[in-house]
Amino acid sequence: MTEMFTRPMGTAVFLNAGDPPFEVLDDVADVLDDRGVDVLELGVPFPDSISDGPVIRRSADRALAAGTDLAQALAFVAGAHDRHRHLKIVLLADWAHTVRPRSLTSVIGAVAESGAAGFLLHGAPPRVRPEFYDHAHAAGLPIVTTCYAGSPPAVVAEAADHASAYVYLVAHYGRSGSGPSPDPEAIRPQLASLRAHTEAPIAVGFGIRTGADVANMAAVGADAAVIGSAMVGRAEAAHLAGRDVATEIAAFVDELDIGHASLRAGPAYTIACTTTTPTPDPVNHATATIEGDQK
């Protein structure tokens, strides 16, 4: 199985397939690979996501208006699979918009055949999850699962038990791009809880915007940080200003200083592992197989 994160502190970024356009996205992926980003979480765009804020919603709308669909996203993954030395692509697809109108088994087979390094199934209802786990395992397709910081123990255990690519730990509730930077003191207990149940890497996202955010997650023991809305926003700003999107993304990755964040990985905080009362988990509000939003 592919090792998802090869540094002490890894990085993943989210972008929608088709936004920027695929010919630009090719250049962006090359930039990410050159700068040591581990994972591109590539979303198959879908409308009206209840878990996303305006930045990612606008991106999905632009991609859909351009006609982007699952077939185009898979073709991009297949074309990029052998071109990059370091970057892996994880595909994100929505259950209701993308998967249910086809069939779960056919989509899993197509994603595996494309060479994707993992699959994140958004919005899967509980009755679908066991079948998803079984078919993905049979196809040799690594799974990204999610849970919130503060999720009930059963949710944490399910995410831990079925993650074969990595666990996406959502730092806080709310729409993507809407919340504050993750609080290291709130994240560390959840990391410890997950580590008791899984050997899969744990990536923390939601509110990661700066190099300091990445370094803070490294300091409390996360295996990776996920940058979503901030990355999509930089690409959007470059496009609207007529600047080169790949150059803008390169500058943003340089600002994140991921190499130095990796060197700083390790315990830099002394934090009491307190338990907080979680907000009720949303219904069918999953970024993957459990719950949450990955961006």
N, C-alpha and C positions, 0 to 999 in steps of 0.2 A: 504494500500500500504506500502511496505517495506520502512523504513527510511534509505536512502542510506548512510548518513554520520552522525554519532552519537556523534562526538566531535565538539567543536567549529571550529576546522580545521581538515578536513578529508583528507584521502589519497586514491588514486587509482593507481594501477600499471598495465602496459600492458605486456602480454606475448602471444606468439603464441601457440595455441593448438598443441601439438606434438613436441615442442621444448622449453624446454627439453622434452625427452620422457615422456609419460603419467605417468609411475611409479615414475619418478623423480618429475614431476609436481604435483603429489599427495603430496609429501613431502614438496614441495615449498608452495603449498596452505596452508598446515598445519602451516608452519612457518609464513606466512602472517597473518593467523588468530590469532595465538598465540601473535603476536606483534601488533595487533590492526589495521592492514590495513583494510580499509573499503571495497574496491572494487578491484577485479581482472577483468580487461578488457581482455577477452580471445578472441584472434583473430582466426577465421577460416582461415588458411593460403591461400594466393592466390599469383600468380606470378606477377612480373613486376609492382609493385605498383608505380605509378608516383609520389605519395606523400611521399614515404619513402626513407630514406637514406640507405646506405649499411648495417648498423647493422641489421635493421629489415628485409631488403630484404634477407640477408643471412639466418636469422632465418626462414623466410617463405620458402625459398628454401630447407632448411634441413627438415622442417616438411613435405613439399610436397613429398620430396624424400622418406620419411618414410611411405608415403601413407596416411597421415592424411587427413580426410575429415569432412564434416559437421556431419555425423552420429557419428563419434568418438568424436568430440567436444561436441555434445549434451549428449552423454553417460557420458563423464567426468563431465559435469555440473550436470547431474542427480545424479551421484554418490557422488558428493561433497555437494549437496544441504542441506542435513540434518546433515552433519558431523561437520559443522563449527558453532561456537557460534556467530561470528562477521562478518566474510568475506562473501560478496555477489559477485556473478559472473555476469558480464554483457557480453553478447556475441556480438562480432563484426563480421559481414559477408559482403563480397563484393557483390554488385548488379550483376555485369557482370559475375563473375566467379562462384559464389555460388548460388545466389537467382534466377536469370533469367532463368537458365536451368531447374529449378524445377518450382515452382510457388510461388508467394509472399504469398498467403494465407496459403499454406501448410507449408512453412518455418516458418511463424509467429506462426502457431499452434504448430509446433514441438518445437520451442524455448520456447513458453509459457509452454508447457507440461513438458519440462525438468526442470523447476523450476528456470530458469534464472531470475535474478532480474531486467534485462533490456536488451534492444536490440539497437545496434548501426549499422545502415545500411550504408555501405560505398559506395559512388559513385552513389547514386540513382539519376537518371535524374529528372528534374522538373515535368514531366508528371506523374511520379510514386508516388511522395510524397503524394498527397492527399489520394490515395488509401492505401498507407502504414500507414498513420496516422489513417485512419478509421479502418482498419483491426486490427492494434495493439491495438487500444482503445477497440474494440469489444472483443478482446481476453484477455483483462486485462493485456497486456504486456507493462510495462513502456518503454518509448522512451528516448534515449539520442540523443539530437540534438547538432549541432555545429555551431559556427560562429567565425570569426576572430576578433581580436582587430582591429578596423578600418573598419569593414564591413559596407556596406550601411545600413541605417535604416530599409529598408524592410527586409533585411536578418536577422538583429538582431531581428526584430519583429516576423518573422517566427520561428526562433530558440526558442524564449521565449514562444511563444504561444503554441508550440507543445511539449515542454519538460515535460515529466512526471516522468522521473528518475532524470536527471540533464541536464544542459547545459554544453557542453564542449566548453570553450572559448580558442581558439587557439591563443597563445601569439604573433605569428608573422608568416609571410609567409615564404615558403621554404620547403625543404624536412626535414623529421623527423631526429633529431640528428645533424642537420647542423648549427643551429643558436645559438646565445648567450643566456644566461640566461634571463628570462623575465624582462623587465624594469618595476618596480612597478609604476612609474609615467605614463607610457603608458597604464597600465592595469586598473588603478583605474577609469578613466572616462568610460571605457567600462563596468565595473562592475556596475557602477551607472546607465548606460543606460539600461542594462539588468534588473536590479532590478525594474526599473519603469514598466516593462512589465510582470514580472513573479515572482512567489513565489517558483519556483523550485530552488534547489541548483545550484550553479555555480562552476564548477571545471576548474581550469586553468592548461594548459599543454603546452608542446613544449619548450624544453630547461630547464626543471626542472631536476637538477642533484645533488644538495647538500641540506643539511639541511638549509643552509642560503636561498636558493631559496624557499624552502617550507615556512620558516618563513616570508620571504618578501611577499609572496602571502597571508599569514594569516594577515599580518599587514595592507594590503590594503583592506581586507574584503572579500577575496575569501572564499568559503565554503570548498574547497578541492584543492589539487594539484595532478596532474597526472604525474607519472614518467614512461616513455616509453623506449626510446632508451638506457638510462642509465641503466635501469634494465635489458633489453635484453643483453646489452653489458657485464654486470657483469656475467650473466649466461653463456654467450659464453666464456668469459675469463676463468671461472672456469672449464668448460668442456675441453677446449683446454689444460689447464695446468694439467688436471687429478685431480682436486680438487672436493670436494663434492659441488654440485650446491646449494642444500638447505642451507648448512652452509654458503656459500658465500652470498646468498640472505639475510639470517638472519643478517649477518654482515653489509650488505649495508643498510638494513632497520634500524638497530641500529644507523648507521652513520647519517641517515636522521633525527633522533631524533624527530620523529613525535609527541610524547607525549608533549615535550617541545614546539614544534611549535604550538600545539593546545593551550597550556596555554598562548602563546604570541598573540593569535588571537585577533585582534582589531585594531583600527586606531593608527598607529605609525608614519604616514607620514602626512604632510600637503602639498597637491599636487594640483596645479592648473589644472582644468579640461579643458585642451586644446584639440582642434580637429585637427587631423592630416589627411592629404590627403591619402586615402588608395591606395595601389597597386591594379590594376584591379583584380577582383575576378577570380580565375581559372575556366575553363569550365570543368564540370564533374570531379572535383578534390576533392570530398567530403570524409570526414571521416565518416560522418553520413548522415543526410538527407539534409543538407544545403550546406556545403562546408568545406574544411580544412583537417587537419591531426591531429589525436589525440595522437600522440606518442612523 
